[in-house]
Amino acid sequence: MRLSKAFQPTLKEVPAEAQIASHRLMLRAGLVRQTSSGIYAWLPAGLRVLRNIEQIIREEQDTIGAQEVLMPTLQSADLWRRSGRYDAYGPEMLRIQDRHGRELLYGPTNEEMITDIFGSSVSSYKQLPKALYHIQWKFRDEVRPRFGVMRGREFLMKDAYSFDADYQGAVNSYRRMMLSYLRIFQRLGVRAVPMVADTGPIGGDLSHEFLVLAPTGESGVFFDAALEEQDWLGRPVDCDNEEDLAAFFSSVTDHYAATDEKHDEAAWAEVPDDRKREGRGIEVGHIFYFGTKYTESMGIEVSGADGTKFSPHMGSYGVGVSRLVGAIIEASHDDAGIIWPDSVAPYKAAILNLRPGDEACDAICEEIYGADPENFMYDDRSERAGVKFNDADLMGHPWQIIVGPRGAKEGKVELKRRADGERFELPVAEALAKIGAA
């Protein structure tokens, strides 16, 4: 994309309503614009980040056998009455009527709908297990939306639901999702630590929140350093092998990790001092087993091997996709702007032409841009070099390819890594190769 033609409305001034870094930088870098309280329009660069995150999530969910569906944003109130949650949910639910007087709601979550869809299609234990997920916009009418996309009213979320014949099958599904989530967050370039969460009235110990470490996080976190030292992408786990899944799960849950709400000083004291890590975290995911709560309340049954009907066990697994954009920025920025991880950056590199109109500079910039126009942002504007540098830092491109007249005459460019400021002077071919290997 040529920046002179891009819809990339950056701001020089810090918006008064933005209270945290991610909100300020998303507005200043032209990723979003607020259209109403807690509701945002996603502009081209911001949308590219969302799409990159979605793709990683899809790939890792598909790897463990989950299948993608897409459910509507509007749901029938009757579904929620069947589960008993319609009147209990509270004012966060946006309730409406259509022209025929039918009661609808803008879905804040999808347990009822997916259970109903499952129940109308699956009738035998032979069709289990099943794991279904979708990525969809949701709405919760927060009384005080704040912090930009971190706590908005409309948000993009990946939610998945598993259906199993018994408790042990549900545990295996839960463990597969735990592995998938750890791989997702590692690929996104963030450290997300799984921490035991409250299971509510259902009880048990199958509920984990995933928190991205960031100084502005809403929760205090305490965890064993072993949890951030493991390579989940390089670790082979046979998702169809119960013993392998159990060993993997133990390797995660045997290490201490808790938010301030569930912090246990006695257990924390047993962690070696050199492995103790404290900080703050932003919740970006939650996995939860809730048994037959919804299948029983909604009358969903399947036939067992002996013909006896039973209600399948369920689990629910959420990732805040739009919230992740803010969380990544909170965890990865500096005074100059965003520092995108390579995997989610809207563009791989910014090409900075420091002298538009110079024949050698223009030629090299066009050559580089032509190598990957889909993933390069070419700053071809007639602006001062300082403006171009500032905007490139603000927008957070992982690499900056700086083309000036002196280097251009020699067929060389300066390559700058946004994350650490490291610079290289390289011939064009070597610069492109280095970016490709990043």
C-alpha positions in Angstrom: 0.0 0.0 0.0 1.3 3.5 -0.9 0.8 5.7 2.1 -0.1 8.6 -0.1 -3.2 6.6 -1.2 -3.9 4.8 2.1 -6.7 5.6 4.5 -4.4 6.0 7.5 -5.6 9.0 9.4 -2.9 9.5 12.1 -3.2 12.1 14.8 -0.5 14.2 16.2 -2.3 15.1 19.4 -3.2 12.7 22.2 -7.0 12.3 22.3 -8.3 13.7 25.6 -10.7 10.7 26.2 -7.9 8.1 25.9 -6.7 7.0 29.4 -4.4 4.1 28.6 -1.5 3.6 26.1 -3.3 1.2 23.8 -6.4 3.5 23.4 -4.2 6.5 22.7 -2.0 4.7 20.2 -4.9 3.0 18.4 -6.5 6.4 17.8 -3.3 8.2 17.0 -2.1 5.4 14.6 -5.4 5.4 12.7 -6.5 1.9 13.7 -9.9 2.7 15.0 -12.4 5.6 15.4 -15.1 5.8 18.1 -18.6 6.0 16.7 -20.5 5.7 20.0 -19.8 5.1 23.6 -17.8 1.8 23.7 -18.3 1.2 20.0 -15.5 1.5 17.4 -15.1 1.4 13.6 -12.0 -0.5 12.6 -10.0 1.3 9.9 -7.9 -0.6 7.3 -4.7 -1.1 9.3 -6.6 -2.1 12.5 -8.7 -4.5 10.5 -5.6 -6.1 9.1 -4.4 -6.7 12.6 -7.7 -8.3 13.6 -7.6 -10.5 10.5 -4.0 -11.7 11.3 -5.1 -12.6 14.9 -8.2 -14.4 13.5 -6.1 -16.5 11.1 -3.7 -17.7 13.8 -6.6 -18.6 16.0 -8.3 -20.5 13.2 -5.2 -22.5 12.3 -4.6 -23.6 15.9 -8.3 -24.4 16.6 -8.4 -26.4 13.4 -5.2 -28.3 14.4 -7.0 -29.8 17.5 -10.0 -30.8 15.4 -12.4 -27.9 16.2 -14.7 -27.0 13.4 -15.7 -23.4 12.5 -19.3 -22.3 12.3 -20.9 -18.9 12.3 -23.9 -18.1 14.4 -26.0 -15.0 14.1 -25.6 -12.0 16.3 -29.3 -11.8 17.1 -30.7 -14.6 19.2 -34.2 -15.6 20.2 -35.2 -14.8 23.8 -36.9 -18.2 23.9 -33.5 -20.0 23.7 -32.4 -18.1 26.8 -35.6 -18.8 28.6 -35.0 -22.6 28.0 -31.7 -22.3 29.9 -33.1 -20.1 32.6 -30.7 -17.2 31.9 -32.9 -14.7 30.1 -34.1 -13.0 33.3 -31.0 -13.6 35.3 -28.4 -12.2 32.9 -28.9 -8.5 33.8 -28.9 -5.1 32.1 -25.7 -5.9 30.1 -28.0 -7.8 27.7 -29.4 -5.7 24.9 -33.0 -6.8 24.4 -35.1 -5.8 21.4 -38.3 -6.7 19.5 -38.8 -7.2 15.8 -41.8 -5.8 13.9 -43.9 -8.8 14.8 -43.3 -8.4 18.5 -40.9 -11.3 18.8 -38.4 -10.8 21.6 -34.7 -10.9 20.5 -31.4 -10.1 22.0 -28.0 -9.1 20.7 -25.9 -12.0 21.8 -23.4 -11.5 24.6 -22.4 -15.2 24.4 -23.5 -18.3 22.6 -24.0 -21.3 24.9 -27.7 -21.5 24.4 -27.6 -21.2 20.6 -24.7 -23.7 20.1 -26.4 -26.2 22.4 -29.7 -25.9 20.5 -27.9 -26.4 17.1 -26.0 -29.4 18.5 -29.1 -30.9 19.9 -31.0 -30.7 16.7 -28.2 -32.4 14.8 -26.5 -35.0 17.0 -28.4 -38.0 18.4 -25.9 -40.7 19.2 -22.7 -41.1 21.4 -21.0 -42.3 18.2 -21.1 -38.7 16.9 -19.1 -37.5 19.9 -16.9 -35.7 20.8 -17.5 -32.5 18.9 -15.8 -29.1 19.2 -17.3 -26.1 17.4 -16.1 -22.5 17.3 -16.9 -19.2 15.7 -15.5 -15.7 15.5 -18.2 -13.1 15.8 -19.0 -9.7 17.1 -20.8 -9.6 20.4 -22.5 -6.9 22.5 -22.6 -6.3 26.2 -24.1 -3.0 27.4 -21.4 -2.0 29.8 -22.5 0.7 32.2 -19.1 2.4 31.9 -17.2 1.4 28.8 -13.6 2.6 29.0 -10.1 2.0 27.9 -10.9 1.8 24.2 -11.3 -1.7 22.8 -10.2 -3.2 26.2 -13.6 -2.7 27.7 -16.0 -1.7 24.9 -19.6 -2.6 24.4 -19.2 -4.2 21.0 -16.3 -6.6 20.7 -15.0 -9.4 18.4 -14.6 -12.8 20.1 -13.7 -16.3 19.3 -15.8 -18.7 21.4 -15.7 -22.5 21.1 -17.8 -25.2 22.7 -17.1 -28.9 23.3 -19.5 -31.8 23.6 -18.4 -35.1 25.2 -20.0 -38.3 26.3 -18.6 -38.1 29.9 -16.4 -36.2 32.3 -13.1 -37.7 31.2 -13.9 -36.9 27.6 -14.7 -33.3 28.6 -11.4 -33.2 30.5 -9.5 -34.3 27.4 -11.3 -31.6 25.3 -10.4 -29.0 28.0 -6.7 -30.0 27.8 -6.7 -29.8 24.0 -8.0 -26.3 24.3 -5.4 -25.4 26.9 -2.7 -26.5 24.4 -4.3 -24.7 21.5 -4.5 -21.4 23.6 -0.9 -21.6 24.7 0.2 -22.1 21.0 -2.1 -19.2 19.9 -0.7 -16.7 22.3 2.9 -17.8 21.6 2.3 -17.3 17.9 0.8 -13.9 18.6 4.0 -12.8 20.2 2.7 -12.3 23.7 3.3 -14.0 27.0 -0.1 -15.2 28.3 0.1 -17.1 31.5 -2.8 -19.5 32.3 -4.1 -19.0 35.8 -6.7 -21.0 37.8 -10.0 -19.1 37.7 -13.2 -19.3 39.8 -15.6 -22.0 38.7 -18.6 -20.5 40.4 -21.4 -22.8 41.7 -20.4 -25.7 39.4 -17.2 -26.2 41.4 -14.2 -28.3 40.4 -10.8 -27.1 39.1 -11.4 -26.8 35.4 -11.4 -23.1 34.8 -8.4 -21.0 33.6 -7.9 -17.4 32.6 -5.1 -16.4 30.3 -3.4 -13.1 31.2 -1.1 -11.1 29.0 1.7 -9.5 31.1 1.5 -5.7 30.9 2.1 -2.9 33.4 -1.4 -1.5 32.9 -3.1 -4.8 33.5 -6.2 -4.8 35.7 -5.1 -7.8 37.8 -2.1 -8.5 39.9 -0.4 -11.8 38.9 2.0 -14.2 40.6 3.5 -17.1 38.8 6.4 -19.5 38.4 8.9 -18.5 35.7 8.8 -22.0 34.4 5.5 -21.1 32.7 7.0 -18.5 30.5 10.1 -20.5 29.6 8.4 -23.4 27.7 8.1 -23.5 23.9 4.6 -24.7 23.3 5.0 -24.6 19.5 8.0 -26.9 19.5 6.6 -29.3 22.0 4.9 -32.4 20.5 1.7 -33.4 22.1 -0.6 -36.2 20.7 -4.0 -34.6 21.1 -5.7 -38.0 20.7 -3.6 -39.7 23.4 -5.1 -39.3 26.9 -1.8 -40.0 28.7 0.0 -37.5 26.5 -2.6 -34.8 27.2 -2.5 -35.5 30.9 1.3 -35.2 31.0 1.1 -31.9 29.1 -1.6 -30.5 31.4 0.4 -31.4 34.5 3.4 -29.6 33.1 1.3 -26.5 33.0 -0.8 -26.8 36.2 1.9 -28.1 38.5 3.4 -24.6 38.5 2.0 -21.9 40.6 0.1 -19.2 38.8 -2.7 -17.0 40.3 -4.2 -13.5 40.1 -4.4 -11.4 43.2 -8.0 -12.6 43.8 -6.9 -16.2 44.2 -3.3 -15.6 45.4 -2.3 -18.1 48.2 0.7 -16.8 50.2 1.4 -20.3 51.6 1.6 -21.9 48.2 3.6 -18.9 46.8 6.2 -19.3 49.6 7.0 -22.8 48.2 8.1 -21.4 44.8 11.9 -20.9 44.7 12.7 -17.2 45.0 14.7 -17.2 41.7 11.6 -18.4 39.9 9.0 -16.0 41.4 7.5 -13.5 39.0 5.1 -10.8 39.9 3.4 -8.1 37.8 0.1 -7.2 36.2 -1.9 -8.9 33.6 -4.8 -8.4 31.1 -7.3 -11.2 30.7 -7.5 -12.2 27.0 -8.9 -15.7 27.2 -10.9 -18.0 29.4 -11.5 -21.8 29.2 -14.2 -23.3 31.4 -15.9 -26.8 31.9 -19.5 -26.6 33.0 -20.7 -30.2 32.6 -24.3 -30.7 31.7 -25.6 -27.3 32.8 -26.9 -26.3 29.4 -27.7 -29.7 27.8 -29.8 -30.6 30.8 -31.6 -27.3 31.2 -32.4 -27.2 27.5 -33.4 -30.9 27.3 -30.6 -32.0 25.0 -29.9 -35.8 25.0 -28.2 -38.4 22.9 -28.4 -42.2 22.9 -25.6 -44.1 24.7 -24.1 -47.5 23.7 -26.9 -49.3 25.6 -29.6 -47.1 24.2 -30.0 -45.1 27.4 -30.2 -41.4 26.7 -27.9 -38.9 28.5 -27.0 -35.2 28.4 -23.5 -34.6 27.0 -20.8 -32.7 29.0 -19.8 -29.3 27.7 -17.0 -26.8 27.9 -16.8 -23.2 26.8 -13.6 -21.5 25.5 -13.2 -17.8 24.7 -10.6 -15.5 23.3 -11.1 -11.7 23.1 -9.9 -11.0 19.5 -10.5 -7.2 19.5 -9.4 -7.0 23.2 -6.1 -8.8 22.2 -5.2 -5.9 19.9 -5.3 -3.5 22.9 -3.5 -6.1 25.1 -0.7 -6.6 22.6 -0.1 -2.8 22.4 -0.2 -2.5 26.2 2.5 -5.1 26.4 4.5 -3.9 23.4 5.0 -0.1 22.9 7.3 2.7 23.8 7.1 6.5 23.9 7.3 6.7 20.1 4.4 4.3 19.4 3.4 0.7 18.8 5.8 -2.2 18.5 4.0 -4.9 16.6 5.0 -8.6 16.9 5.8 -9.8 13.3 2.9 -12.2 13.3 0.1 -9.6 13.8 1.6 -6.4 12.3 -0.7 -4.8 9.6 2.4 -4.5 7.4 5.7 -6.3 7.5 7.8 -3.1 6.8 7.6 0.6 6.0 9.5 1.8 3.0 10.7 5.4 3.8 11.7 7.3 0.7 13.7 10.2 2.1 13.9 12.1 -1.2 10.9 11.5 -3.5 11.8 12.7 -7.0 15.4 11.5 -6.7 15.8 9.1 -9.6 17.9 6.5 -7.6 15.7 6.7 -4.5 12.5 6.3 -6.5 13.9 3.4 -8.4 15.0 1.4 -5.3 11.8 2.1 -3.5 9.7 0.9 -6.4 11.9 -2.2 -6.7 11.4 -3.0 -3.0 7.7 -2.2 -3.0 7.2 -4.4 -6.0 8.7 -7.4 -4.1 5.7 -7.5 -1.7 3.1 -4.7 -2.3 0.6 -6.5 -0.1 2.8 -6.5 3.0 4.8 -3.3 2.5 3.6 0.2 3.4 5.5 2.6 1.0 5.7 6.1 2.4 5.9 8.0 -0.8 4.6 11.2 0.6 6.3 14.6 0.1 7.0 15.0 3.8 10.1 15.8 5.8 12.2 12.8 6.9 11.3 13.4 10.5 7.6 13.2 9.8 8.1 9.8 8.1 10.3 8.4 10.9 7.7 9.5 13.5 4.8 8.0 11.6 6.6 4.7 11.0 7.5 4.5 14.7 3.9 5.4 15.7 2.4 2.7 13.4 4.8 0.1 14.7 5.9 -1.6 11.5 8.4 -4.4 12.5 10.9 -3.1 10.0 11.7 0.2 8.4 13.5 0.3 5.0 15.1 3.7 4.8 16.1 4.8 1.4 18.3 8.0 1.1 20.2 9.4 -1.9 23.7 8.4 -0.7 22.9 4.8 -0.2 20.6 4.6 -3.2 23.5 5.5 -5.5 25.3 2.4 -4.1 22.3 0.2 -4.3 22.0 0.0 -0.5 19.3 0.8 2.0 19.3 1.2 5.8 17.2 -1.4 7.6 15.9 -0.6 11.1 14.3 -3.1 13.5 11.5 -1.3 15.3 11.6 -3.5 18.4 15.2 -2.8 19.4 16.3 0.0 17.0 19.1 -2.1 15.5 20.2 -0.9 12.1 21.9 -2.5 9.1 23.1 -1.1 5.9 22.6 -3.7 3.2 22.1 -4.2 -0.5 18.5 -4.4 -1.5 18.4 -8.2 -2.0 20.0 -8.8 1.4 17.6 -6.4 3.1 14.6 -8.2 1.6 16.0 -11.6 2.6 16.5 -10.4 6.1 12.9 -9.1 6.4 11.6 -12.4 5.0 13.5 -14.3 7.6 12.2 -12.2 10.5 
